[in-house]
Amino acid sequence: MQDKMPGLRRAAATGPAAKSYVARARTHPDWRKSPPVRLMLLAAMMIIVVLLLNTAAKADNTPTNKYVAERIALMSAQKNALQDLIAMTRDYIVFDRSGAREARRALIRSTGRIPKHFRRDVTDLSSHARGGIWTNWDDFTIHAKDTQNAARALNTRSAAGLKRSLPRLISSCHNCHQIYRITPREFTTH
């Protein structure tokens, strides 16, 4: 006869020990009531809830205004080009001269479009632009021009040149964002 509960020792077939074996078998907790399984199910449910809430939050942040959507697309394109260049300087990816040159051209074009995309004073919930952009328009355009000049000054002929010239562009982006960007609140899990 096979033991149905391998964790428990089989008792003698007769006597009080046999009764205790039967009593223990009847009171053995069901798998759904087992503390480790209960904790795993609770953790899985919490992860699902967090993922659903995060998806819902992202869905609510879609821009309703077409001008805001264009600004977000412009800034996202700049961020992607900048991330490629940063990855090359940190040796996360191999330095690619043509790829770096292409990212530089994209940054020069997109930074030149900043004043055009921010000309209209429109915002919505997904926008991170501060109202100071339109009240200090001249200063904002100076920052945009400085960023475009920093993009033009990028040296994409070598990895060493890119490492030397990239900090100016990053600094220019940060300077403008410190003044004219509302820091978005992001949901973090750590």
C-alpha positions in Angstrom: 0.0 0.0 0.0 1.4 3.4 -1.0 1.6 6.1 1.4 -0.8 9.0 0.5 1.0 11.4 2.7 4.8 10.9 2.3 5.6 13.6 5.0 3.9 11.6 7.7 5.2 8.2 8.9 2.9 5.3 8.7 1.7 4.1 12.0 1.0 0.6 13.1 -2.3 -0.8 11.6 -3.9 -1.2 15.0 -4.0 0.7 18.3 -4.0 4.4 19.2 -1.1 5.1 16.7 -3.4 4.1 13.8 -6.1 6.4 15.0 -3.7 9.3 15.2 -2.5 8.6 11.7 -6.2 8.7 10.5 -6.9 11.8 12.5 -3.9 13.6 11.1 -4.9 12.6 7.6 -8.3 14.1 8.0 -7.0 17.3 9.4 -4.2 17.8 6.9 -4.6 21.3 5.4 -5.9 21.5 1.9 -3.5 22.9 -0.7 -5.5 26.1 -1.0 -5.1 26.7 2.8 -1.4 26.0 2.8 0.5 29.1 3.9 3.2 29.0 1.2 0.7 28.5 -1.6 -1.6 31.2 -0.1 1.4 33.6 -0.1 2.3 32.8 -3.7 -1.3 33.3 -4.8 -1.5 36.6 -2.9 1.8 37.8 -4.5 0.6 36.8 -8.0 -2.7 38.7 -7.5 -0.8 41.8 -6.3 1.4 41.7 -9.3 -1.6 41.4 -11.6 -3.2 44.4 -9.9 -0.1 46.5 -10.1 0.3 45.7 -13.8 -3.4 46.5 -14.5 -3.1 49.8 -12.6 0.1 50.7 -14.4 -1.5 50.0 -17.8 -4.6 52.0 -16.9 -2.3 54.9 -15.8 -0.5 54.9 -19.1 -3.7 54.7 -21.0 -5.0 57.8 -19.1 -1.8 59.8 -20.0 -2.4 59.7 -23.8 -2.5 63.3 -25.0 -5.8 64.7 -26.1 -4.4 67.7 -27.8 -2.6 67.2 -31.2 -0.1 69.9 -30.4 0.9 68.3 -27.1 1.1 64.9 -28.9 3.5 66.4 -31.4 5.7 67.9 -28.7 5.8 64.6 -26.8 6.8 62.8 -30.1 9.5 65.4 -30.7 11.0 65.0 -27.2 10.7 61.2 -27.4 12.6 61.2 -30.7 15.4 63.3 -29.1 15.5 61.0 -26.1 15.9 58.0 -28.3 18.7 59.5 -30.3 20.4 60.7 -27.1 20.1 57.2 -25.5 21.8 55.7 -28.5 24.7 58.1 -28.2 25.0 57.6 -24.5 25.0 53.8 -25.0 27.9 54.2 -27.4 29.9 56.4 -25.0 29.4 53.9 -22.2 30.3 50.9 -24.3 26.9 49.3 -23.9 26.9 49.1 -27.7 29.8 49.3 -30.1 30.5 52.7 -31.4 29.1 53.0 -34.9 30.2 56.1 -36.7 27.3 56.2 -39.2 24.8 55.5 -36.5 26.3 58.3 -34.3 26.2 60.7 -37.3 22.6 59.8 -38.0 21.6 60.4 -34.3 23.5 63.7 -34.5 21.6 64.8 -37.6 18.3 63.8 -36.0 19.1 65.8 -32.9 20.1 68.9 -34.9 16.8 68.7 -36.8 14.6 68.0 -33.8 16.2 70.6 -31.5 15.7 73.2 -34.3 12.0 72.4 -34.2 11.6 73.0 -30.5 10.3 76.6 -30.8 7.9 75.7 -33.5 6.3 72.9 -31.5 6.1 74.9 -28.3 4.8 78.1 -29.9 1.1 77.4 -29.0 0.3 77.8 -25.3 -1.7 74.5 -25.0 -1.4 71.9 -22.3 -3.2 68.8 -21.1 -2.7 66.2 -18.4 0.0 64.4 -20.3 2.0 67.5 -20.9 5.0 68.3 -18.7 5.5 71.8 -20.0 5.4 74.6 -17.4 3.6 77.8 -18.2 6.8 79.7 -17.9 7.7 78.7 -21.5 5.2 81.2 -22.9 5.7 83.9 -20.3 9.5 83.7 -20.8 9.5 82.9 -24.6 12.7 84.7 -25.4 14.6 82.8 -22.7 13.1 79.5 -23.8 14.1 80.1 -27.4 17.7 80.9 -26.2 17.8 77.5 -24.4 16.5 75.8 -27.5 19.1 77.4 -29.7 21.8 76.5 -27.2 20.7 72.9 -27.3 20.7 72.9 -31.1 24.3 74.4 -31.0 25.3 71.7 -28.6 23.9 69.1 -31.0 25.8 70.6 -33.9 29.0 70.5 -31.8 28.8 66.8 -31.3 31.9 65.0 -32.5 30.7 61.7 -34.0 34.0 60.9 -35.8 35.2 58.7 -32.8 34.0 57.3 -29.5 36.5 59.5 -27.7 35.3 62.7 -29.5 31.7 61.7 -28.7 32.6 61.2 -25.0 34.1 64.7 -24.9 31.3 66.5 -26.7 28.1 64.7 -25.4 28.1 66.2 -21.9 27.5 69.7 -23.3 24.3 68.5 -25.0 23.1 66.6 -22.0 23.8 69.7 -19.8 21.9 71.9 -22.2 18.9 69.6 -22.1 18.9 69.4 -18.3 19.2 73.2 -17.9 16.1 73.8 -20.0 14.2 71.0 -18.3 15.0 72.3 -14.8 13.4 75.6 -15.7 10.6 74.7 -18.1 9.6 71.1 -17.4 7.3 69.7 -14.7 9.0 66.5 -13.4 6.5 63.7 -14.1 5.5 61.5 -11.2 6.3 58.0 -12.1 5.0 54.9 -10.4 7.9 52.9 -9.0 7.9 49.5 -7.4 11.0 49.7 -5.4 
